[in-house]
């Protein structure tokens, strides 16, 4: 008599099978403990702070470069504006020198107008001083200072010391302590000392 085939079928014994290591398949064992923690809890706050700090340092450095460029551009524009205003000051000075040379023949109306010009020149000078512009001292009779003054002409001055300022041709100015323009002066030269030196060498 045939036995029922269903009664002879046995299920496979699963007790001997090893459990699948899902962590190995996912690659977790290849990560360090800190990296595993980061994967579990998310990015570490200190790492985010360090990244933000690095980005902030780069941004500050970029802004410093831009500010420096903007400052240099502003300095150039300010210097150009000041130089243009100094040309106006020079025009006033030339006008006043001409008026002084003709003071004896000037009409009262002309003198009154020149007085108004002097007021305008004074106001312009005050505005430049507030912007950091100062005049270089160069008084006739004082020694020439090559650091501040440029000798554009010499004239014989027998019996007097060399390199004394005889005349100021063009005023010099500084901007915030830096020389914008040297004062142009006429200096004296003692021709007697030169002649004595030449005769003494002969």
C-alpha positions in Angstrom: 0.0 0.0 0.0 1.5 3.4 -1.0 2.3 5.9 1.7 1.1 9.5 1.4 3.9 11.6 0.0 2.9 14.6 2.1 3.8 12.7 5.3 7.4 12.1 4.2 8.2 15.8 3.3 10.4 17.5 6.0 11.1 21.3 6.2 14.7 22.3 6.1 16.5 22.8 9.4 17.1 26.5 9.7 18.8 26.3 13.1 22.2 25.8 11.5 21.9 28.8 9.2 24.0 31.9 10.2 22.1 35.2 10.5 22.9 37.6 7.7 25.2 40.4 8.8 23.3 43.4 7.5 25.8 45.8 9.0 28.6 44.3 7.0 26.6 44.5 3.8 25.8 48.1 4.5 29.4 48.9 5.1 29.0 50.1 8.7 32.0 48.1 9.9 34.2 50.2 7.5 33.3 53.4 9.4 35.0 54.7 12.5 32.9 54.9 15.7 32.6 58.7 15.3 31.4 58.3 11.7 28.9 55.7 12.8 27.7 58.1 15.5 27.4 60.8 12.9 25.4 58.6 10.6 23.1 57.7 13.5 22.6 61.1 15.1 23.4 63.3 12.2 26.3 65.7 11.6 28.2 66.7 14.8 27.5 70.2 15.9 31.2 71.0 16.4 32.0 70.0 12.9 29.3 72.3 11.6 30.6 75.1 13.8 34.2 74.5 12.5 32.9 74.7 8.9 31.0 77.8 9.5 34.0 79.4 11.2 36.2 78.6 8.2 33.7 80.1 5.8 33.5 83.2 8.0 37.3 83.6 7.9 37.3 83.3 4.1 34.5 85.9 3.9 36.2 88.3 6.2 39.4 88.0 4.2 37.5 88.7 1.0 35.9 91.7 2.5 39.2 93.0 3.7 40.6 92.9 0.2 37.6 94.7 -1.2 37.8 97.3 1.5 41.5 97.9 0.8 40.8 98.3 -2.9 37.9 100.6 -2.2 40.1 102.6 0.2 42.9 102.9 -2.4 40.4 104.1 -5.0 38.9 106.6 -2.6 42.4 107.9 -1.7 43.2 108.4 -5.4 40.0 110.2 -6.0 40.5 112.4 -3.0 44.1 113.2 -4.0 42.9 114.2 -7.5 40.2 116.4 -6.1 42.7 118.1 -3.7 45.2 118.7 -6.4 42.5 120.3 -8.5 41.6 122.6 -5.6 45.3 123.5 -5.1 45.4 124.7 -8.6 42.6 127.1 -7.7 44.6 128.2 -4.6 47.6 128.8 -6.9 45.5 131.0 -9.2 44.5 133.1 -6.2 48.1 133.4 -5.0 49.2 134.6 -8.5 46.4 137.1 -8.6 47.3 138.5 -5.2 51.0 138.8 -6.1 50.1 140.8 -9.2 47.8 143.0 -7.2 50.5 143.6 -4.7 53.0 144.6 -7.4 50.4 147.2 -8.7 49.1 148.2 -5.3 50.1 151.9 -5.8 48.0 152.2 -8.9 45.0 150.2 -8.0 41.6 151.8 -7.9 39.5 151.6 -4.7 36.9 149.4 -6.4 39.6 146.9 -7.5 41.0 146.8 -3.9 37.5 146.0 -2.7 37.1 143.2 -5.2 40.5 141.8 -4.2 39.4 141.8 -0.6 36.4 139.6 -1.6 38.8 137.2 -3.4 40.9 136.9 -0.3 37.8 135.9 1.7 37.1 133.2 -0.8 40.6 132.0 -0.8 40.6 131.8 3.0 37.3 129.8 3.0 38.9 127.3 0.5 42.0 127.1 2.7 39.9 126.2 5.7 38.0 123.6 3.8 41.2 122.0 2.7 42.5 122.0 6.3 39.4 120.2 7.5 40.2 117.5 4.8 43.7 117.0 6.3 45.6 119.3 3.9 48.3 121.5 5.5 50.7 124.0 3.9 54.4 123.4 4.0 56.3 126.2 5.7 58.6 128.0 3.4 59.4 131.5 4.6 61.8 133.9 2.9 65.1 134.1 4.8 64.8 130.6 6.3 67.1 127.7 5.2 66.0 125.4 2.4 64.8 122.1 3.6 65.2 119.6 0.8 62.8 117.2 2.5 60.0 119.7 2.0 61.2 122.3 -0.6 62.4 122.1 -4.2 64.9 124.8 -5.4 63.9 125.7 -8.9 66.2 128.7 -9.2 69.2 130.2 -7.5 70.2 133.9 -7.3 73.5 135.4 -6.2 73.4 136.7 -2.7 76.9 138.2 -1.9 77.7 138.3 1.8 74.9 136.0 2.9 74.7 132.3 3.6 73.9 129.8 0.8 70.5 128.1 0.5 68.4 130.7 2.1 64.9 131.0 0.6 64.5 134.2 -1.3 61.1 133.7 -2.8 58.3 131.1 -2.8 57.2 130.4 -6.4 54.6 127.8 -5.5 53.3 126.7 -2.1 53.7 123.1 -1.1 51.1 121.0 0.7 50.8 117.7 2.7 47.8 115.5 2.9 47.4 113.6 6.2 51.1 113.9 6.8 52.2 112.8 3.4 53.7 115.3 0.9 51.3 116.1 -1.9 53.5 118.7 -3.5 56.9 120.1 -2.6 57.2 123.9 -2.2 59.0 125.4 -5.1 61.4 128.2 -4.0 64.2 130.4 -5.2 67.4 130.1 -3.1 70.3 132.4 -2.6 73.9 131.5 -3.5 76.9 133.3 -1.9 79.0 134.0 -5.0 81.8 135.7 -2.9 82.5 132.4 -1.1 82.6 130.6 -4.4 85.0 133.2 -5.9 87.2 133.0 -2.8 87.3 129.2 -3.0 88.3 129.3 -6.6 91.0 131.9 -6.0 92.2 130.0 -3.0 92.6 126.8 -5.1 94.6 128.7 -7.7 
